[in-house]
């Protein structure tokens, strides 16, 4: 009985670690971490990329145009740097997640007693990456499996369609705000999720979720509490929804 239990434990452990960082072709770096006030403050995004390259990863900033062979977002990891609470000590650790937000690896905590933030953050981050170096990353050629993506499915419960009688063709004569979904007009990146995609900005923050229908040019979509549709017209995506009795349409720049 004991031997059977040990065998089961080993089997479960093997399955749990079957998805490792070696299954991913590279890493996406956000321009701003949650504990910072501005993009690349204290040059932490730059320092993250330097460390990732040193550890053997192909690394890209979230706003970069990725070269050929790296366009599948789920073949890439998303890296984040987390600040831990510490009295008179700066503590940082690194987290790698897949495109559905599942944690793949978390580094050891790097520490620094330096008083100046730029020095302390750099020292703590470099120390945290020591455990990443120890992984001896090397892409093994095994494609990462996105367990959250299952293909075509029914519209999820709670997502409402546009009122009857309103079609994509009728959406031409609507109120169109001047700005896109993002105030600066930046591109949103599509990450596969169950039944569709989540559109994230360069933070990365989820801005909009889109769910598949039987028409590949129309998705049921939600943006916060707003329910609507994501529609492809003339090679351009629009998020359309009702505001009181007025049909609104926002141009969305999406990179799939």
N, C-alpha and C positions, 0 to 999 in steps of 0.2 A: 504493500500500500504506500509506504514511504517512497519507494523508488518511482512509482507511478506519479506521485505528487511532484517529485523533483523533475521528472520528465516534462510534466505539464507546465511547471514553472519556467523551465528553460525554453519551452515552445512559445509561451506567452512573451517572455523576454525577447526572444528572437524576433517575433512579430512586431513588438513595440519599437524596436530599433531598426526595422527593415527600411524605414524612410530616414536616411541620414543626409548630412550636408553634401556628401559625395554624389548624391543623385541630382544635384542642381548645377546648372551651367554657369551661374554667376549670382551676383547680389545687387539689389537696388538700394540706393542710399537716399533717404529723405534729406531735404535741404535744411530742415529745422526739426530739432527734437523738442519734446513737450516741455522740458524744464528750461528751455532757452527762450529769449524774447524776439530774436530775429534770425534770419537765415544765415547759416554758417557762422553763427556767433562763436567767438574764440577759435574759429577755424576748425570746429569739431567735425563738420561734414568732410572737409579736406583731410583731416587727420584720420578719420574713419576709412576713407578711400585708400590712403597710403598704407594703413595697417592691413586692409583686406588684400591689396595687391601683394604686400609682403607675405601674407599667408597663402598666396597662390590663387586667389579668386579673381575672376573677371568682375569688375565693379563699375557700376554706372549710377550717376546721379538721376533722380527721378524725372528731371526735366530734360534729360538727354534724348537724342534720337539714337536708338540702339542699332548697332550694325546688324547685318543679315545673320541669321542663325540665333538671334537672341530676342526675337519678337514674341515668342510665347511667354507671356508673363508668368505662367505657372511652372515654367522650367527654371525660374529665377527665385531666389530667396529675397525677402525684405528684411533689412537689418534695422534695429532700433537700439539706441543707447538710453539706458534708464539710470536716473540718479536715485540712490538710496539715501535714507536719512542717516546722518552721523554727526555727533557732537565734536566740533573742531576737526572733523575729518571729512574730506570729499570722497564719496564712494560712487563708482560707476560700474555698470555691467552691460554686456552686449547680449541682445536677443535676436535670434534668427527665426523668422516665421515664413510659412509658405503662403501662397496666394489666397488661401481661404482663412488665414489668420492663425493657423495651428502652429504652436511652438515646436520648432525642430531642434534647437539647441540654445542653451543659456550659458554664458561664460561665468568664470569665477569673478568675484568682485575685486575691482582695482581700487586702491586707496591712495590718498595723498594728504599730507598735513600742511602743504603749502597754503599760504594765505591768499595769494593772488589767484583769481579764478582762472586766468589763461594758463598759468603754470600748473595749477592743481588739476584742472580738467584734463590737460594733456598727459600729465603723469599718471592719473588714475585710469584713463582710457588705454594708454599704452600697456599698463599693468594688466588690465582686463583682457587684452588681446593675447597675452602670454598663453592663456589656456586655449585660445583659438589656434595659435601656432601649433600647439601640442597635438591638435587633431590631425595634422599633416594632410590637409584637404587636397584631394585630387578627383576631378570629375571622372566617374567610373563608366560613363556612357549609358547608364540606366536611366531612362526618362523618369522624372518625378511623376507620381500618381496623384492627381487632384481628386480626392474622394468626395469632394462636395459637388462635382460636376457630373450630372447624370443624363444630360441631353434633354430632348423634348419632353415636356410634361404639361399637365394642366395648370391653369393660373392658380396660384396659391390663395388660400382662404384669406379674406380680409382685403384683397386688392380689387378695387372696383373698376369696371370698364367705364368709358365715356357714356353719357346718356344715349339712349336709343335714337337712331336717326342721324347721328354725327359720324361721318366717315372721314378717312384721311383726305379725300378729295375736297370735302366741305371745309377742311381746316385751313384752306388758303385765305379765306376772308375772316381773319381773326386779329385780335390785338397782339402785336409783336413788340415786346420790350426792346429797347435799343441794346441793352447789355446781354451778354451770354450768361450761362449759369455761373461762371466764375467772373467776378468783377474785372479781373485783369485780362479776361479772354483766354486764359491758359487752357491747355488741353487736359481732358480727363482721361484716365487710363482704365480700360475695362479689365476687370479680374473675374474669371469664371466663378460662379457660386452655384448652389443647387438651383436648377431650373432657369438660370440666366446669368446675369452679370451684376457686379457692383462697380460703380464708376468712382474712382478715387482721384484726388488731386495730388500734388507733389509732396504733401505733408508726410505720409499719405493719410487723408481723411476721406471717409465714404461720403460722397455728395449725393449720390442717387443710386437706386437699385432698379434694375430692369429685369422683367420676367418674360420668358418666351411665350409666344402664342403660336398658332398654326401658320401664321404669316411671318416670314423671317424679316420683313420690313417694319413690323409693328410689335412693340413690347409693352406689356403692362408695366407701369413705372411708379415709383414712390420717391418723393424728395422730402424727407422729414415727415410731416403730417399731411403733405399734399399728395393726393392720388391722381394719376393721369396715365398718359401713354407716351412712349418714346417712338417717334415715327421717322422713317427715312423718306425724304423727298428731295429729288434732284441731287443725290449723293451727299445730302446734309441731314444730320439728325436734329429733331426738334422734340423738346419735352412739352407736351400739350396737356392742359388741365383747365378746369373751370374755376373762376374766381367770381363768386356769386352767380350771375347769369351770363358772364362773359367768358368765352373760350380764349385762353391765353396760350401763347406759343413762344418758347424760349429756344434759341439756337444753342445746340450743344456740340462742342468740339470733342470728339471721342477718338481715341487710338486703341483699336482692338489688337 
